[in-house]
Amino acid sequence: MNPNWFETFFSGLALDMWRRAIPPEQTAREAAFLMERLNLQPGMQALDVPCGNGRLAIELITRGVGLTGIDISADFLEEARTRAPQAEWVRADMRDLPWRGRFDAAYCWGNSFAYFEHNESRRFLRAVASALKPGGRFILESGAVAESLLPVLKPERTLKIGDIDFHSRNTYVAPESRMDITYSFSRGGDCEVKSIHQWVHSAAEILRMLRDAGLEARNCYGDVDGTPFALGSPHLIVSCSVV
């Protein structure tokens, strides 16, 4: 098992697929949710961690928010810099944030939180809490939550996204609460096969980790429409603040 698979995963066909996977309308809805739930106002400073190619960060910039994005993928960051050179884009491990008390708000969107086992997840949350100003707000979103993922988990999935054929094969390692996943991407004569690991936390476990890091949960949503989180919700979105 390679615990640091994410250091090399985000390149090539995988990036091309992720660029096509989420329509602009969804990005706009998610950005509107972040603006409202983080109480963001023009001129405030927010941290997107990890930011990927800046999909959400750039949408928030258009709404007047100052953005810093951190990611480990050089390819993603180069794309983000090209699209929004006015923002601060930093290549680094999301567990090692260099700032102290700098940001009004931060968010972790996508399944990135599931990249790490328990102790490393706690390390990441402590780093986020330290980077926020007193009373700063944080939103954590993940679809790799037990109550969301396990009821609908399938061993295999096949999709076609644009001109890319995508296939995933999942093995759930119950004693570790971990998914071992093999992704295949193909386009024309090109094919890439990549293996990853995602840890599956329960909602209660995530809330405990947030609290231990000094982040008090205020609300738990199951989607950006504000639906309360429940068994079978598509993902968990926790809104919290520094205590």
C-alpha positions in Angstrom: 0.0 0.0 0.0 1.3 3.5 -0.9 -0.1 6.0 1.7 1.2 8.9 -0.4 -0.4 7.9 -3.7 -1.8 11.4 -4.2 1.7 12.8 -4.7 1.7 11.4 -8.3 -1.9 10.7 -9.1 -3.0 14.0 -10.4 -1.5 14.2 -13.9 -2.3 13.0 -17.4 -5.7 11.6 -18.3 -6.9 11.7 -14.7 -6.7 15.5 -14.8 -8.4 15.6 -18.1 -11.3 13.6 -16.7 -11.6 15.7 -13.6 -11.8 18.8 -15.6 -14.8 17.5 -17.5 -16.5 15.7 -14.6 -18.2 18.8 -12.9 -20.3 21.2 -15.0 -20.0 25.0 -14.5 -23.5 25.1 -13.0 -22.5 22.8 -10.1 -19.4 24.9 -9.4 -21.6 28.1 -9.2 -24.0 26.4 -6.8 -21.2 25.2 -4.6 -19.5 28.6 -4.6 -22.8 30.2 -3.6 -23.1 27.8 -0.7 -19.6 28.6 0.5 -20.2 32.3 0.3 -23.4 32.0 2.4 -22.3 29.4 4.9 -18.8 30.9 5.4 -20.3 34.4 5.6 -17.8 35.5 3.0 -17.8 39.2 2.1 -15.7 41.0 -0.7 -12.2 41.6 0.6 -12.1 38.7 3.0 -9.3 36.2 2.8 -10.1 32.5 2.3 -8.0 29.3 2.0 -8.9 26.5 -0.5 -7.2 23.4 0.7 -6.5 21.5 -1.5 -7.5 23.7 -4.4 -6.9 21.4 -7.4 -7.1 23.5 -10.6 -8.9 26.3 -8.7 -12.4 25.3 -9.8 -14.1 26.8 -6.7 -11.4 29.3 -5.8 -11.7 31.1 -9.1 -15.4 31.2 -8.8 -15.1 32.9 -5.4 -12.5 35.3 -6.7 -15.1 36.6 -9.2 -17.3 37.4 -6.2 -14.7 39.6 -4.6 -13.0 37.1 -2.2 -9.2 37.0 -1.8 -8.1 33.4 -2.3 -5.1 31.4 -1.5 -5.0 27.9 -2.9 -2.7 25.0 -1.8 -2.3 21.8 -3.7 0.4 19.1 -4.3 -0.3 18.8 -8.1 2.1 21.0 -10.1 -0.1 20.5 -13.2 -3.3 21.6 -11.4 -1.6 24.7 -9.9 -0.1 25.8 -13.2 -3.6 25.7 -14.7 -5.0 27.7 -11.7 -2.2 30.3 -12.1 -2.9 30.7 -15.7 -6.6 31.3 -15.1 -6.3 33.5 -12.0 -2.8 35.0 -11.6 -4.1 37.5 -9.0 -4.6 34.7 -6.5 -1.9 33.1 -4.4 -1.2 29.5 -5.5 1.1 27.4 -3.3 2.4 23.9 -4.0 2.6 22.0 -0.7 1.2 19.1 1.3 -2.2 20.1 2.7 -1.1 18.8 6.2 1.7 21.4 6.4 0.1 24.8 6.2 2.6 27.6 6.9 0.2 30.2 8.0 -0.9 31.3 11.5 -4.1 33.3 12.1 -4.2 34.6 8.5 -7.5 33.6 7.0 -11.1 34.6 7.7 -12.4 31.2 6.3 -11.2 28.0 4.8 -12.7 25.0 3.1 -11.8 21.5 2.1 -14.0 20.3 -0.8 -14.2 17.0 -2.5 -12.9 13.7 -1.1 -9.5 15.0 -0.2 -10.1 14.5 3.6 -10.3 10.8 2.9 -6.7 10.6 1.6 -5.3 10.2 5.1 -5.7 7.7 8.0 -6.9 8.9 11.4 -3.8 10.6 12.8 -2.9 12.3 9.6 -6.5 13.6 9.2 -6.2 15.1 12.7 -2.9 16.7 11.7 -4.6 18.3 8.7 -7.4 19.7 10.8 -5.0 21.2 13.4 -3.1 22.9 10.6 -6.4 24.4 9.2 -7.4 25.6 12.7 -4.0 27.3 13.2 -4.3 29.1 9.8 -7.6 30.7 10.7 -8.2 33.9 12.6 -9.9 33.7 16.0 -13.6 32.9 15.2 -12.7 31.9 11.6 -15.0 29.6 9.8 -14.3 26.3 8.1 -16.3 23.9 5.9 -15.3 20.3 5.4 -17.0 18.3 2.6 -16.6 14.6 1.8 -18.4 11.9 0.0 -16.2 9.2 1.6 -18.2 9.2 4.8 -19.6 5.9 6.0 -23.2 7.0 6.2 -23.0 8.3 2.6 -20.7 5.8 0.9 -21.3 2.3 2.3 -25.1 2.1 1.6 -24.4 2.6 -2.2 -20.9 1.2 -2.6 -20.5 -0.9 -5.7 -17.4 -3.1 -6.5 -17.1 -1.6 -10.0 -18.1 1.5 -11.9 -17.8 2.4 -15.6 -18.4 5.9 -17.0 -17.7 7.8 -20.2 -16.9 11.5 -19.5 -16.3 13.4 -22.8 -13.9 11.3 -24.8 -12.4 9.5 -21.7 -13.5 6.0 -20.7 -13.3 5.6 -16.9 -13.5 2.4 -14.8 -13.0 1.9 -11.1 -12.7 -1.3 -9.0 -13.2 -1.0 -5.3 -12.2 -3.3 -2.4 -13.5 -2.3 1.0 -11.0 -3.4 3.8 -13.4 -3.5 6.7 -10.9 -3.8 9.6 -9.1 -0.7 8.4 -12.2 1.2 7.2 -10.4 1.8 4.0 -11.2 1.5 0.3 -8.5 0.3 -2.1 -9.4 1.6 -5.5 -7.9 1.0 -9.0 -8.8 3.6 -11.6 -8.4 3.1 -15.3 -8.6 6.0 -17.8 -8.4 5.5 -21.5 -8.7 7.7 -24.6 -7.9 6.4 -28.0 -4.8 4.4 -27.7 -3.8 6.0 -24.4 -4.5 4.2 -21.1 -3.5 4.9 -17.5 -4.0 2.7 -14.5 -3.7 4.2 -11.0 -4.3 2.9 -7.5 -5.4 4.9 -4.6 -6.6 4.4 -1.0 -9.4 6.3 0.8 -10.1 6.1 4.5 -13.8 6.0 5.4 -14.7 7.9 8.6 -18.1 8.0 10.2 -19.7 11.4 10.6 -19.4 11.2 14.4 -15.7 10.4 14.1 -15.2 13.5 11.8 -17.0 15.7 14.3 -14.8 14.4 17.1 -11.6 15.1 15.1 -12.9 18.6 14.3 -13.6 19.3 18.0 -10.2 18.0 19.1 -8.6 20.4 16.6 -10.4 23.4 18.0 -13.1 23.5 15.4 -16.7 23.4 16.7 -19.3 22.0 14.3 -22.3 24.3 13.8 -24.3 22.5 11.1 -24.1 19.2 9.2 -25.6 19.2 5.7 -26.2 16.5 3.2 -26.0 18.7 0.2 -25.6 22.3 -0.9 -29.3 22.9 -0.8 -29.1 22.9 3.0 -30.7 19.5 3.6 -29.7 18.1 7.0 -27.2 15.2 6.9 -28.8 11.8 7.2 -28.1 8.2 6.3 -27.8 8.0 2.5 -27.0 11.7 2.0 -24.7 12.1 -1.0 -22.0 13.7 1.1 -21.3 15.3 4.4 -20.8 19.0 4.6 -19.8 20.3 8.1 -19.8 24.0 8.8 -17.7 24.9 11.8 -15.7 27.7 13.4 -12.6 28.2 15.6 -13.4 28.0 19.3 
